[in-house]
Amino acid sequence: MPLGDEFEHIDRRFHDLTVPIAWVERHFDGCRWAEGPVWFADGGYVVWSDIPNERLLRWIPNHGVDVFRTGTEFTNGNTRDREGRLVSCQHGLRRVIRTEPDGSTTVIADSHKGKRLNSPNDVVVKSDGSVWFTDPNYGIMSNYEGYKAEMEQDGCYVYRVDPARGTIEIAVDDFVKPNGLAFSPDESILYIADSGVSHDPDGPHHIRAFDVGKDGSLSGGRVFAEINPGLPDGFRVDTDGNIWTSAGDGVHCYSSEGALLGKIRVPEMVANVTFGGPRRNRLFITATTSLYSVFVAATGAQRP
Ligand code: MG
């Protein structure tokens, strides 16, 4: 059932990225805080986190929703690595884990320089296998989406892990609350959200863009887009380099030059998005209590 008037066209280019006869569909509304959507192309379903309820849920098109995993230790962001293994951020155990094909889990990162991480929030895997994740302190600020605790790190950083060598290093150290992150289609740019405004009215609510060197080093870090209203939590990039990000009034779409092209209004606060479906042209949206989707005329860049 169409909600009506979901698309707001700000730039003519947004007409070519949306399907005028498509609409925003709600698939499930029983979450406390929905986050971390990830598409399983091989299974044909989307999995996402219900953080306070400590579970992962799954929606299978034309079938319905079931519980994918329980006891998730307040899992937040999810992605898959190049082998298709699920990679997840756990607030509760303050770590990033990988789920192996046999169902066992491997810890990718849980500390830096001998001190526990804050509460890994969102994660992306580069084509070379390196794992990049953000580590704000949201998951240790209360007992709602983690376990209240003091920070051991002296800041909220973005980390790069080489699982093959077992190394972890700080990639970026000048964020207030780093949150979502995604590479451009050719991986020459890493976009990272700072949602610092969540706990400071004067804090940042923008996405920054870093140039990625051949050795994985980052440079630059210009402010790519200020998100209003609300803040950028998670976002994804399409094959043309457009950024589809969460915002206070729905999903905002930006061109690779940083122009706001249009909005998709969603009736709840959006936390994250991911492209899915057999042709990666369906945008899945996790928003507060619900999982939504909308077909678009863009194709998600992220594989698998
Ligand atoms: Mg997040």
Residues whose N, C-alpha, C, O or C-beta is under 5 A from the ligand:
A	BS01	MG	N121 D122 N179 G180 D233 G234
